Amino acid sequence: MKWIKKGHIFKPNGEFDWMQSHTTPIAAILLTDRIRIFFSCRSKEDKNRNFISYASFVDLDINNPVKIIYQHDKQLLKLGNVGMFDEYGTMIAKPVIHDKVINFYYMGWQRLSGLTAPYQVTLGLAKSYDFGMSFEKISNGPVLGIDIYDPISIGNVSVIIENGIWKMWYTSFTRWCFNGKKPTPEYNIKYAESFDGISWKKTNVICVSENENGGVATPSVIKINNTYHMWFGFRQSYNKDGNVAGYKIGYASSMNGIDWKRNDEIAGISNSKSGWDSEMVCYPHIINVGKKLLMFYCGNGFGKSGFGYAESNLEEIFNY
């Protein structure tokens, strides 16, 4: 299969104090006349170089997705109160439209005060009844958190509803590494199910396992005919200079959504020779628009350079 890159779309340029940089990660929904791209941005850093993550969105022309037709100028979610799981950040994970309501799964960030792991992430849920212009959190706590199966953190997710069953593929942190200039986590991708999108039953099944000295994260799953297709990010923990290593985009397929066959060689997308995505392609999100699949993805610096998109014909997926 092959993805054809169509261009760079958006990069924050310090428009607001809460939107200084990055679009990390992103997620899309298809509306009647537009594509709405939710993204996560970073605030100004404080004196300790800490920042806070917020979510917002831009709307794209459905016939020309490199064209922005609306940019939202507000944060979508308020931060949690002191001590809550989302006190220091609300970062988009996955919007799911069900019965005309957007179920907005987001990652809540809590800083850790120890001298080892710097943060912990769990998954919250908010709902929008006006297609994303405003959101209401369903609770002050996460819907997917740490436990005996996932003792460290929960990362980005992908969710599909089939026959009344909500199916989730989620990023599970496996360990923290301290062999480079900064601590960095490693992760794999696991599977969970729900009947209402709120109460989740974890299976502890590892769908895509981590690389040696690295991890897989940020799954985006789409089902075509009887096959599940997943694109995700993968990386080593550190590069040769001891810095946190950048992502590439990998691929896996499954007939049941649980047992996956990984084949990164046919992911169909890689770094450009120059420009905004020459050093990294990361945080893929796939949607079906007519007879095409669109992949929205972030670029260099873990999304510091913003996001763009690529497209592929469905025939490419059927015949790969």
VENQUIMO-V533991 format. One record per residue. N is the residue number from 1. RES is the residue in one letter. OMEGA is omega as a letter, one per 20 degrees, with the letter a starting at -180 (999 if undefined). Layout:
[[N RES OMEGA] [N RES OMEGA]]
//
This chain:
[[1 M a] [2 K r] [3 W r] [4 I a] [5 K a] [6 K r] [7 G r] [8 H a] [9 I a] [10 F r] [11 K r] [12 P a] [13 N r] [14 G a] [15 E a] [16 F r] [17 D a] [18 W r] [19 M a] [20 Q a] [21 S r] [22 H r] [23 T a] [24 T i] [25 P a] [26 I r] [27 A a] [28 A r] [29 I r] [30 L r] [31 L a] [32 T a] [33 D a] [34 R r] [35 I r] [36 R a] [37 I r] [38 F r] [39 F a] [40 S a] [41 C a] [42 R r] [43 S r] [44 K r] [45 E r] [46 D a] [47 K r] [48 N r] [49 R r] [50 N r] [51 F r] [52 I r] [53 S r] [54 Y r] [55 A r] [56 S a] [57 F r] [58 V r] [59 D a] [60 L r] [61 D a] [62 I r] [63 N r] [64 N a] [65 P r] [66 V a] [67 K r] [68 I r] [69 I r] [70 Y r] [71 Q r] [72 H a] [73 D a] [74 K r] [75 Q a] [76 L a] [77 L r] [78 K r] [79 L r] [80 G r] [81 N a] [82 V r] [83 G a] [84 M a] [85 F a] [86 D a] [87 E a] [88 Y r] [89 G r] [90 T a] [91 M a] [92 I r] [93 A a] [94 K r] [95 P r] [96 V r] [97 I r] [98 H a] [99 D r] [100 K r] [101 V r] [102 I r] [103 N a] [104 F r] [105 Y a] [106 Y r] [107 M r] [108 G a] [109 W r] [110 Q r] [111 R r] [112 L a] [113 S r] [114 G a] [115 L a] [116 T a] [117 A a] [118 P a] [119 Y r] [120 Q a] [121 V r] [122 T a] [123 L r] [124 G r] [125 L r] [126 A a] [127 K r] [128 S r] [129 Y r] [130 D r] [131 F r] [132 G r] [133 M r] [134 S a] [135 F r] [136 E r] [137 K r] [138 I a] [139 S r] [140 N a] [141 G a] [142 P r] [143 V r] [144 L a] [145 G a] [146 I a] [147 D a] [148 I a] [149 Y a] [150 D a] [151 P a] [152 I a] [153 S r] [154 I r] [155 G a] [156 N a] [157 V r] [158 S a] [159 V r] [160 I r] [161 I r] [162 E r] [163 N r] [164 G a] [165 I r] [166 W a] [167 K a] [168 M r] [169 W a] [170 Y r] [171 T r] [172 S r] [173 F a] [174 T a] [175 R r] [176 W r] [177 C a] [178 F a] [179 N a] [180 G a] [181 K r] [182 K r] [183 P r] [184 T a] [185 P r] [186 E a] [187 Y r] [188 N a] [189 I a] [190 K a] [191 Y r] [192 A r] [193 E r] [194 S r] [195 F a] [196 D a] [197 G a] [198 I r] [199 S a] [200 W r] [201 K r] [202 K r] [203 T a] [204 N r] [205 V r] [206 I a] [207 C r] [208 V a] [209 S a] [210 E r] [211 N r] [212 E a] [213 N r] [214 G a] [215 G r] [216 V a] [217 A r] [218 T r] [219 P r] [220 S a] [221 V r] [222 I r] [223 K r] [224 I a] [225 N a] [226 N a] [227 T r] [228 Y r] [229 H a] [230 M r] [231 W a] [232 F r] [233 G r] [234 F a] [235 R r] [236 Q a] [237 S a] [238 Y r] [239 N a] [240 K r] [241 D r] [242 G r] [243 N r] [244 V a] [245 A a] [246 G a] [247 Y r] [248 K r] [249 I r] [250 G a] [251 Y r] [252 A r] [253 S a] [254 S r] [255 M a] [256 N r] [257 G a] [258 I r] [259 D a] [260 W r] [261 K a] [262 R r] [263 N a] [264 D a] [265 E r] [266 I r] [267 A r] [268 G a] [269 I a] [270 S a] [271 N r] [272 S r] [273 K r] [274 S r] [275 G a] [276 W r] [277 D a] [278 S a] [279 E a] [280 M r] [281 V a] [282 C r] [283 Y a] [284 P r] [285 H a] [286 I r] [287 I r] [288 N r] [289 V a] [290 G r] [291 K a] [292 K r] [293 L r] [294 L r] [295 M r] [296 F a] [297 Y r] [298 C a] [299 G a] [300 N r] [301 G a] [302 F r] [303 G r] [304 K r] [305 S r] [306 G a] [307 F r] [308 G r] [309 Y r] [310 A r] [311 E r] [312 S r] [313 N r] [314 L r] [315 E r] [316 E a] [317 I a] [318 F a] [319 N a] [320 Y 999]]
//
